[in-house]
Amino acid sequence: MLRQISRSLVAVLLGLALFTGGSFGGGPSPEAGEANLTVSAAISLKDALDDAKQTYIAANPNVTIAANYGASGSLQLQIEQGAPVDIFLSAAPKQMDALETKGLLLEGTRMDLLRNEVVLIVSKDSTLEISSFQDLTRANVKQIALGEPVTVPAGQYAKEVLASLGIYDAVNAKAVLAKDVRQVLTYVETGNVDAGIVYKTDAMSSTKVKVVATAPAKSHAPVIYPVAVIKASKNPVAARAFLAFLASPQGRAVFQKYGFTSATP
């Protein structure tokens, strides 16, 4: 309960920061001044975040934003090793928890931003008649793309789904591990594998694949995307302002266009 209240308080404070430390609807923020921000974000956010940052920059030309995309685990390690990052947006709480435990987050800025779903995809032209996760155990399904579960949250969620269905060992024997969820998508798009497990938003971004099954909600931990300002940020005011935009109704509306839903009511 305390954690939930804390998250709600963060959302309120970030909303206030929108009017005191950043402006995305009425021109540049005098407090923020010129600022260059680096955002490290899960690769599954690429299309949506590119859109969101362009929307923000159009109203705040004093700010430049560079996005560094990759697997959340890899981005976490980069931050731990001192990479110059202002904001981290992870595809799972695990990586953010690790940074918070090490005192690398700016206190009071962490919040849960988005939700996603786990889906099973095949090539649009597939003739294998795969219609469920259980079908992955069939003999005619030879290769299945999964994110590497240690560093790729999509792979972690996929492992949880398959384990809950009692088919992880059988499917893992056919697994082709990918460095991030977008590589899983590419493997399926190109027909190099028979199927893959990705996020709903990744499937929506491609015209070359189709969703054949959605993982039951209780078969895996909720797909939550937390965000926070990094403590070592050289632009904490501008970083807070951009984070406030992402958490605002206008920012969330951008993500919703790409299939994400809000992590909070």
C-alpha contacts under 8 A as a table, 3 or more apart, distances in Angstrom:
res1	aa1	res2	aa2	distance
1	M	4	Q	5.08
1	M	5	I	6.23
2	L	5	I	5.07
2	L	6	S	6.02
3	R	6	S	4.96
3	R	7	R	6.19
4	Q	7	R	5.13
4	Q	8	S	6.27
5	I	8	S	5.07
5	I	9	L	6.12
6	S	9	L	5.05
6	S	10	V	6.23
7	R	10	V	5.09
7	R	11	A	6.38
7	R	110	R	7.76
7	R	111	M	5.73
7	R	112	D	7.28
8	S	11	A	5.10
8	S	12	V	6.38
9	L	12	V	5.07
9	L	13	L	6.15
10	V	13	L	5.10
10	V	14	L	6.02
10	V	108	G	6.37
10	V	109	T	6.52
10	V	110	R	7.20
10	V	111	M	6.46
11	A	14	L	5.14
11	A	15	G	6.14
11	A	111	M	6.95
11	A	247	A	7.23
12	V	15	G	5.02
12	V	16	L	6.35
13	L	16	L	5.02
13	L	17	A	6.18
14	L	17	A	4.86
14	L	18	L	6.40
14	L	109	T	7.68
14	L	240	R	7.31
14	L	241	A	7.84
14	L	243	L	7.40
14	L	244	A	4.88
14	L	247	A	7.47
15	G	18	L	5.14
15	G	19	F	7.37
15	G	244	A	5.77
15	G	247	A	7.46
15	G	248	S	6.69
16	L	19	F	5.58
16	L	20	T	6.45
17	A	20	T	4.88
17	A	21	G	5.05
17	A	22	G	6.56
17	A	240	R	7.11
17	A	241	A	6.28
17	A	244	A	6.42
18	L	21	G	5.85
18	L	22	G	5.00
18	L	23	S	6.22
18	L	241	A	5.80
18	L	244	A	5.42
18	L	245	F	6.64
19	F	22	G	6.09
19	F	23	S	6.52
21	G	29	S	6.80
21	G	31	E	6.11
21	G	32	A	6.61
21	G	237	V	6.38
21	G	238	A	7.29
21	G	240	R	7.38
21	G	241	A	5.58
22	G	28	P	7.60
22	G	29	S	5.21
22	G	31	E	7.51
22	G	32	A	6.72
22	G	237	V	7.91
22	G	238	A	6.83
22	G	240	R	7.71
22	G	241	A	4.30
22	G	242	F	7.08
22	G	244	A	7.78
23	S	26	G	5.95
23	S	27	G	6.13
23	S	28	P	5.97
23	S	29	S	5.30
23	S	59	A	7.47
23	S	60	N	6.91
23	S	241	A	7.25
24	F	27	G	6.35
24	F	28	P	7.32
24	F	56	Y	5.61
24	F	57	I	7.85
24	F	59	A	5.01
24	F	60	N	6.00
24	F	245	F	6.97
25	G	59	A	5.91
26	G	59	A	6.71
27	G	59	A	5.12
27	G	60	N	5.55
27	G	61	P	7.85
28	P	32	A	7.95
28	P	33	G	7.70
28	P	59	A	6.62
28	P	60	N	4.45
28	P	61	P	6.48
28	P	62	N	6.15
29	S	32	A	5.34
29	S	33	G	6.46
29	S	60	N	7.17
30	P	33	G	5.42
31	E	237	V	7.67
32	A	35	A	6.94
32	A	237	V	5.90
32	A	238	A	5.17
33	G	62	N	6.38
33	G	63	V	7.81
34	E	62	N	4.86
34	E	63	V	5.81
35	A	62	N	6.52
35	A	63	V	4.88
35	A	64	T	6.39
35	A	235	N	6.60
35	A	238	A	6.54
36	N	63	V	5.86
36	N	64	T	4.81
36	N	65	I	5.95
36	N	66	A	7.73
36	N	235	N	7.49
37	L	63	V	7.39
37	L	64	T	6.10
37	L	65	I	4.70
37	L	66	A	6.17
37	L	85	V	7.61
37	L	86	D	5.99
37	L	87	I	7.91
37	L	235	N	7.07
37	L	238	A	7.65
37	L	239	A	6.84
38	T	65	I	5.77
38	T	66	A	4.79
38	T	67	A	5.80
38	T	68	N	7.16
38	T	84	P	7.34
38	T	85	V	5.19
38	T	86	D	5.32
38	T	87	I	6.65
39	V	65	I	7.13
39	V	66	A	6.22
39	V	67	A	4.81
39	V	68	N	6.01
39	V	85	V	6.12
39	V	86	D	5.91
39	V	87	I	4.75
39	V	88	F	5.92
39	V	89	L	7.51
40	S	67	A	5.91
40	S	68	N	4.62
40	S	69	Y	5.90
40	S	70	G	7.82
40	S	75	L	6.55
40	S	85	V	6.57
40	S	86	D	7.89
40	S	87	I	6.25
40	S	88	F	4.94
40	S	89	L	6.28
41	A	45	L	6.75
41	A	46	K	7.70
41	A	67	A	7.07
41	A	68	N	6.20
41	A	69	Y	5.08
41	A	70	G	6.70
41	A	72	S	7.04
41	A	75	L	7.54
41	A	88	F	5.85
41	A	89	L	4.56
41	A	90	S	5.92
42	A	45	L	5.69
42	A	46	K	7.42
42	A	69	Y	5.65
42	A	70	G	5.40
42	A	71	A	5.61
42	A	72	S	5.22
42	A	75	L	7.96
42	A	89	L	6.33
42	A	90	S	5.38
42	A	91	A	5.64
43	I	46	K	5.37
43	I	69	Y	4.83
43	I	70	G	4.76
43	I	71	A	6.19
43	I	72	S	7.87
43	I	180	D	7.16
43	I	181	V	7.11
43	I	182	R	6.78
44	S	47	D	7.77
44	S	91	A	7.73
44	S	181	V	6.68
44	S	182	R	6.75
44	S	199	Y	7.66
44	S	201	T	7.33
44	S	202	D	6.37
45	L	48	A	5.53
45	L	49	L	5.65
46	K	49	L	5.33
46	K	50	D	5.88
46	K	69	Y	6.87
47	D	50	D	5.34
47	D	51	D	6.39
47	D	258	Y	7.64
48	A	51	D	5.18
48	A	52	A	6.18
48	A	254	V	6.61
48	A	255	F	5.40
48	A	257	K	7.77
48	A	258	Y	6.04
49	L	52	A	4.80
49	L	53	K	5.97
49	L	255	F	7.43
50	D	53	K	5.39
50	D	54	Q	6.30
50	D	67	A	7.87
51	D	54	Q	5.32
51	D	55	T	6.30
51	D	254	V	7.09
52	A	55	T	5.13
52	A	56	Y	6.28
52	A	246	L	7.50
52	A	251	G	6.49
52	A	254	V	6.05
52	A	255	F	7.57
53	K	56	Y	4.99
53	K	57	I	6.01
53	K	65	I	6.91
54	Q	57	I	5.07
54	Q	58	A	6.06
55	T	58	A	5.34
55	T	59	A	6.88
56	Y	59	A	5.47
56	Y	60	N	6.04
56	Y	242	F	7.57
56	Y	245	F	7.57
57	I	60	N	4.65
57	I	61	P	5.25
57	I	62	N	7.73
57	I	63	V	6.23
57	I	64	T	6.81
57	I	65	I	7.76
58	A	61	P	5.91
60	N	63	V	5.81
61	P	64	T	7.32
63	V	238	A	7.81
69	Y	75	L	7.92
70	G	74	S	6.79
70	G	75	L	6.43
70	G	180	D	6.66
71	A	74	S	5.35
71	A	75	L	6.33
71	A	151	T	6.37
71	A	152	V	5.23
71	A	153	P	7.49
71	A	179	K	6.92
71	A	180	D	5.10
71	A	181	V	7.55
72	S	75	L	5.08
72	S	76	Q	6.07
72	S	90	S	5.40
72	S	91	A	6.25
72	S	92	A	7.62
72	S	95	Q	6.62
72	S	151	T	6.53
72	S	152	V	6.16
72	S	153	P	6.79
73	G	76	Q	5.03
73	G	77	L	6.39
73	G	95	Q	6.07
73	G	150	V	7.38
73	G	151	T	4.13
73	G	152	V	6.10
73	G	153	P	7.62
74	S	77	L	5.21
74	S	78	Q	6.35
74	S	151	T	6.21
75	L	78	Q	5.02
75	L	79	I	6.34
76	Q	79	I	5.25
76	Q	80	E	6.26
76	Q	95	Q	6.01
76	Q	96	M	7.55
76	Q	98	A	7.99
76	Q	99	L	7.14
77	L	80	E	4.97
77	L	81	Q	6.16
78	Q	81	Q	5.09
78	Q	82	G	6.49
78	Q	83	A	5.41
79	I	82	G	5.15
79	I	83	A	4.91
79	I	84	P	7.31
79	I	85	V	6.80
80	E	83	A	7.36
80	E	99	L	7.26
80	E	104	L	7.73
84	P	232	A	7.69
84	P	233	S	7.21
85	V	88	F	7.27
85	V	230	I	6.61
85	V	232	A	7.66
85	V	233	S	6.33
86	D	229	V	5.74
86	D	230	I	5.24
86	D	231	K	7.90
86	D	232	A	7.34
86	D	233	S	4.62
86	D	234	K	7.27
86	D	235	N	7.02
86	D	236	P	7.31
86	D	239	A	6.28
87	I	227	V	7.17
87	I	228	A	5.75
87	I	229	V	4.43
87	I	230	I	5.57
87	I	233	S	7.87
87	I	239	A	6.67
87	I	243	L	7.88
88	F	227	V	5.66
88	F	228	A	5.63
88	F	229	V	6.44
88	F	230	I	6.84
89	L	225	Y	6.63
89	L	226	P	5.94
89	L	227	V	4.42
89	L	228	A	6.83
90	S	93	P	7.00
90	S	95	Q	6.74
90	S	96	M	6.64
90	S	225	Y	5.39
90	S	226	P	5.72
90	S	227	V	6.49
91	A	153	P	6.10
91	A	154	A	7.86
91	A	223	V	7.13
91	A	224	I	6.36
91	A	225	Y	4.61
91	A	226	P	7.11
92	A	95	Q	6.44
92	A	96	M	7.37
92	A	153	P	5.96
92	A	223	V	6.37
92	A	224	I	5.47
92	A	225	Y	5.43
92	A	226	P	6.82
93	P	96	M	5.19
93	P	97	D	5.84
93	P	224	I	6.66
93	P	225	Y	6.84
93	P	226	P	6.14
94	K	97	D	5.10
94	K	98	A	6.36
95	Q	98	A	5.18
95	Q	99	L	6.62
96	M	99	L	5.20
96	M	100	E	6.13
96	M	226	P	7.00
96	M	227	V	7.82
97	D	100	E	5.02
97	D	101	T	6.04
98	A	101	T	5.21
98	A	102	K	6.48
99	L	102	K	5.18
99	L	103	G	6.38
99	L	104	L	5.29
99	L	105	L	6.47
100	E	103	G	5.06
100	E	104	L	5.72
100	E	105	L	5.51
101	T	104	L	7.66
103	G	231	K	7.84
104	L	230	I	6.04
104	L	231	K	5.32
104	L	232	A	7.25
105	L	109	T	7.65
105	L	110	R	7.54
105	L	228	A	6.58
105	L	229	V	6.02
105	L	230	I	4.52
105	L	231	K	4.66
105	L	232	A	7.98
106	L	109	T	5.98
106	L	110	R	7.76
106	L	228	A	7.20
106	L	229	V	5.47
106	L	230	I	5.33
106	L	231	K	4.08
106	L	232	A	7.82
107	E	110	R	7.38
107	E	231	K	7.56
109	T	227	V	7.88
109	T	228	A	5.18
109	T	229	V	5.91
109	T	240	R	7.49
110	R	226	P	6.92
110	R	227	V	5.62
110	R	228	A	4.20
110	R	229	V	7.05
111	M	226	P	5.54
111	M	227	V	5.62
111	M	228	A	6.55
112	D	224	I	6.65
112	D	225	Y	5.89
112	D	226	P	4.12
112	D	227	V	6.30
112	D	263	A	5.83
112	D	264	T	7.32
113	L	224	I	7.40
113	L	225	Y	5.64
113	L	226	P	5.44
113	L	227	V	6.42
113	L	247	A	6.55
113	L	262	S	6.22
113	L	263	A	5.21
113	L	264	T	7.22
114	L	224	I	5.82
114	L	225	Y	4.98
114	L	226	P	7.16
114	L	260	F	6.35
114	L	261	T	5.67
114	L	262	S	4.63
114	L	263	A	4.43
114	L	264	T	7.81
115	R	222	P	7.57
115	R	223	V	5.49
115	R	224	I	4.80
115	R	225	Y	6.17
115	R	260	F	5.89
115	R	261	T	5.13
115	R	262	S	5.84
115	R	263	A	5.20
116	N	199	Y	6.53
116	N	200	K	6.60
116	N	201	T	7.19
116	N	223	V	5.33
116	N	224	I	6.86
116	N	259	G	7.69
116	N	260	F	5.59
116	N	261	T	6.60
117	E	199	Y	5.47
117	E	200	K	5.28
117	E	201	T	7.81
117	E	214	T	7.43
117	E	215	A	7.50
117	E	223	V	6.44
118	V	154	A	7.70
118	V	157	Y	7.37
118	V	158	A	7.40
118	V	197	I	6.98
118	V	198	V	5.89
118	V	199	Y	4.63
118	V	200	K	5.93
118	V	214	T	6.09
118	V	215	A	5.55
118	V	223	V	7.89
119	V	197	I	5.75
119	V	198	V	5.62
119	V	199	Y	5.69
119	V	200	K	5.72
119	V	203	A	8.00
119	V	211	V	6.52
119	V	212	V	7.62
119	V	213	A	5.77
119	V	214	T	4.37
119	V	215	A	5.77
120	L	132	S	7.69
120	L	133	F	6.95
120	L	195	A	7.07
120	L	196	G	5.86
120	L	197	I	4.67
120	L	198	V	6.56
120	L	211	V	5.81
120	L	212	V	5.81
120	L	213	A	5.17
120	L	214	T	6.27
120	L	215	A	7.61
121	I	188	V	7.52
121	I	195	A	5.64
121	I	196	G	5.39
121	I	197	I	6.22
121	I	198	V	7.32
121	I	203	A	7.23
121	I	209	V	6.33
121	I	210	K	5.48
121	I	211	V	4.52
121	I	212	V	5.73
121	I	213	A	7.33
122	V	126	S	6.36
122	V	130	I	7.77
122	V	188	V	6.10
122	V	189	E	7.84
122	V	194	D	6.32
122	V	195	A	4.55
122	V	196	G	6.54
122	V	209	V	5.62
122	V	210	K	5.72
122	V	211	V	6.77
122	V	212	V	7.13
123	S	126	S	5.08
123	S	188	V	5.61
123	S	189	E	5.57
123	S	190	T	7.68
123	S	191	G	6.37
123	S	194	D	7.40
123	S	195	A	7.20
123	S	208	K	6.10
123	S	209	V	4.41
123	S	210	K	6.29
124	K	189	E	7.89
124	K	207	T	7.76
124	K	208	K	5.29
124	K	209	V	4.43
124	K	210	K	5.35
125	D	209	V	7.96
126	S	129	E	7.36
126	S	194	D	7.70
128	L	140	N	7.68
128	L	141	V	7.58
128	L	194	D	7.99
130	I	135	D	5.74
130	I	136	L	7.38
130	I	212	V	6.91
131	S	135	D	6.71
131	S	212	V	5.07
131	S	213	A	6.19
132	S	135	D	5.35
132	S	136	L	7.49
132	S	212	V	6.60
132	S	213	A	5.42
133	F	136	L	5.63
133	F	162	L	7.59
133	F	213	A	6.92
133	F	215	A	7.99
134	Q	137	T	5.99
134	Q	138	R	7.95
134	Q	165	L	7.71
134	Q	167	I	7.19
135	D	138	R	5.52
135	D	141	V	7.92
136	L	141	V	6.02
136	L	144	I	7.76
136	L	171	V	6.43
136	L	195	A	7.99
137	T	141	V	6.97
137	T	167	I	7.28
137	T	170	A	6.11
137	T	171	V	6.08
138	R	141	V	5.59
139	A	142	K	6.89
141	V	144	I	7.75
141	V	194	D	6.22
142	K	174	K	6.15
142	K	193	V	7.60
142	K	194	D	6.67
143	Q	174	K	4.96
143	Q	175	A	5.91
143	Q	176	V	6.53
143	Q	193	V	5.03
143	Q	194	D	5.54
143	Q	195	A	7.07
144	I	171	V	7.37
144	I	174	K	5.90
144	I	175	A	4.90
144	I	176	V	5.83
144	I	193	V	5.62
144	I	194	D	5.83
144	I	195	A	4.98
144	I	196	G	5.34
145	A	175	A	5.71
145	A	176	V	4.70
145	A	177	L	5.90
145	A	178	A	6.81
145	A	184	V	5.42
145	A	187	Y	6.88
145	A	188	V	7.40
145	A	193	V	6.39
145	A	194	D	7.99
145	A	195	A	6.31
145	A	196	G	4.45
145	A	197	I	6.68
146	L	149	P	7.96
146	L	154	A	7.72
146	L	155	G	5.53
146	L	158	A	7.10
146	L	175	A	6.36
146	L	176	V	6.16
146	L	177	L	5.10
146	L	178	A	6.04
146	L	181	V	7.71
146	L	184	V	6.14
146	L	196	G	6.00
146	L	197	I	5.85
146	L	198	V	7.78
147	G	152	V	5.49
147	G	153	P	7.48
147	G	154	A	5.80
147	G	155	G	3.83
147	G	156	Q	7.44
147	G	158	A	7.84
147	G	177	L	5.42
147	G	178	A	4.72
147	G	179	K	6.23
147	G	180	D	5.62
147	G	181	V	5.73
147	G	184	V	6.54
147	G	197	I	7.90
148	E	151	T	6.06
148	E	152	V	5.36
148	E	155	G	5.22
148	E	156	Q	7.44
148	E	177	L	5.27
148	E	178	A	5.69
148	E	179	K	6.15
148	E	180	D	7.26
149	P	152	V	5.30
149	P	153	P	6.44
149	P	154	A	7.25
149	P	155	G	4.15
149	P	156	Q	4.23
149	P	157	Y	7.79
149	P	158	A	7.93
149	P	159	K	6.98
150	V	153	P	7.62
150	V	155	G	7.60
150	V	156	Q	6.73
151	T	155	G	7.96
152	V	155	G	5.25
152	V	156	Q	6.42
152	V	179	K	7.04
152	V	180	D	5.73
152	V	181	V	7.14
153	P	156	Q	4.80
153	P	157	Y	6.16
154	A	157	Y	5.14
154	A	158	A	6.03
154	A	180	D	7.81
154	A	181	V	6.16
154	A	197	I	7.58
154	A	198	V	6.19
154	A	199	Y	7.00
155	G	158	A	4.92
155	G	159	K	6.10
155	G	181	V	7.66
155	G	197	I	7.81
156	Q	159	K	5.21
156	Q	160	E	6.41
157	Y	160	E	5.05
157	Y	161	V	6.24
157	Y	220	H	5.89
157	Y	221	A	7.00
157	Y	223	V	7.82
158	A	161	V	5.11
158	A	162	L	6.19
158	A	197	I	6.35
158	A	198	V	7.92
158	A	220	H	7.89
159	K	162	L	5.25
159	K	163	A	5.98
159	K	168	Y	6.62
160	E	163	A	5.13
160	E	164	S	6.05
160	E	219	S	6.59
160	E	220	H	5.23
160	E	221	A	7.74
161	V	164	S	5.20
161	V	165	L	6.39
161	V	215	A	6.72
161	V	216	P	7.98
161	V	219	S	4.93
161	V	220	H	5.41
162	L	165	L	5.14
162	L	166	G	6.23
162	L	167	I	5.34
162	L	168	Y	4.60
162	L	171	V	7.72
163	A	166	G	4.94
163	A	167	I	5.92
163	A	168	Y	4.79
163	A	169	D	7.97
164	S	167	I	7.79
164	S	219	S	5.58
164	S	220	H	7.70
165	L	168	Y	7.58
165	L	219	S	7.59
167	I	170	A	5.44
167	I	171	V	6.20
168	Y	171	V	5.23
168	Y	172	N	5.76
169	D	172	N	5.09
169	D	173	A	6.28
170	A	173	A	5.53
170	A	174	K	7.30
171	V	174	K	5.39
171	V	175	A	6.34
172	N	175	A	4.78
176	V	193	V	7.89
177	L	184	V	7.93
178	A	181	V	7.03
178	A	183	Q	5.76
178	A	184	V	5.79
179	K	183	Q	6.58
180	D	183	Q	5.50
180	D	184	V	6.80
181	V	184	V	5.03
181	V	185	L	6.45
181	V	198	V	6.07
181	V	199	Y	7.83
181	V	202	D	7.93
182	R	185	L	4.92
182	R	186	T	6.23
182	R	202	D	7.17
183	Q	186	T	4.93
183	Q	187	Y	6.17
184	V	187	Y	5.20
184	V	188	V	6.51
184	V	196	G	6.19
184	V	197	I	7.28
184	V	198	V	6.98
185	L	188	V	5.29
185	L	189	E	6.11
185	L	196	G	7.02
185	L	198	V	6.94
185	L	202	D	7.13
185	L	203	A	7.47
186	T	189	E	4.95
186	T	190	T	6.08
187	Y	190	T	5.45
187	Y	191	G	6.28
187	Y	192	N	5.22
187	Y	193	V	5.91
187	Y	196	G	7.89
188	V	191	G	5.13
188	V	192	N	6.18
188	V	193	V	5.53
188	V	194	D	6.69
188	V	195	A	5.94
188	V	196	G	6.23
188	V	209	V	7.10
189	E	192	N	7.80
189	E	208	K	5.43
189	E	209	V	5.97
190	T	193	V	7.92
191	G	194	D	6.62
193	V	196	G	7.43
198	V	202	D	6.45
198	V	203	A	7.08
199	Y	202	D	5.32
199	Y	203	A	6.62
200	K	203	A	5.25
200	K	204	M	6.29
200	K	259	G	7.10
201	T	204	M	4.99
201	T	205	S	6.36
201	T	258	Y	6.15
201	T	259	G	5.23
201	T	260	F	6.66
202	D	205	S	5.19
202	D	206	S	6.99
203	A	206	S	5.62
203	A	209	V	6.64
203	A	210	K	6.92
203	A	211	V	6.84
204	M	207	T	7.63
204	M	258	Y	7.33
204	M	259	G	7.30
205	S	258	Y	7.65
206	S	209	V	6.19
207	T	210	K	7.80
211	V	214	T	7.55
215	A	219	S	6.70
215	A	220	H	7.98
216	P	219	S	5.33
216	P	220	H	7.68
217	A	220	H	6.34
217	A	221	A	7.81
217	A	222	P	7.26
218	K	221	A	7.20
224	I	263	A	6.71
225	Y	263	A	7.72
227	V	243	L	7.88
228	A	243	L	7.64
229	V	233	S	7.24
229	V	236	P	7.25
229	V	239	A	6.47
229	V	240	R	6.87
229	V	243	L	7.77
230	I	233	S	5.51
233	S	236	P	5.63
233	S	239	A	7.89
235	N	238	A	5.53
235	N	239	A	5.98
236	P	239	A	4.89
236	P	240	R	5.98
237	V	240	R	5.24
237	V	241	A	6.30
238	A	241	A	5.02
238	A	242	F	6.28
239	A	242	F	5.25
239	A	243	L	6.14
240	R	243	L	5.04
240	R	244	A	6.03
241	A	244	A	5.01
241	A	245	F	6.38
242	F	245	F	5.02
242	F	246	L	6.36
243	L	246	L	5.06
243	L	247	A	6.32
244	A	247	A	5.13
244	A	248	S	6.11
245	F	248	S	5.01
245	F	250	Q	7.18
245	F	251	G	5.48
246	L	250	Q	7.63
246	L	251	G	4.35
246	L	252	R	6.18
247	A	251	G	5.99
247	A	252	R	6.17
248	S	251	G	5.16
248	S	252	R	6.10
249	P	252	R	5.14
249	P	253	A	6.02
250	Q	253	A	5.19
250	Q	254	V	6.76
251	G	254	V	5.38
251	G	255	F	6.90
252	R	255	F	5.18
252	R	256	Q	6.19
252	R	261	T	7.95
252	R	262	S	6.90
253	A	256	Q	5.00
253	A	257	K	6.52
254	V	257	K	5.43
254	V	258	Y	7.30
255	F	258	Y	5.43
255	F	259	G	6.78
255	F	260	F	5.49
255	F	261	T	7.36
256	Q	259	G	5.07
256	Q	260	F	4.83
256	Q	261	T	5.78
256	Q	262	S	7.92
257	K	260	F	7.38
262	S	265	P	6.86
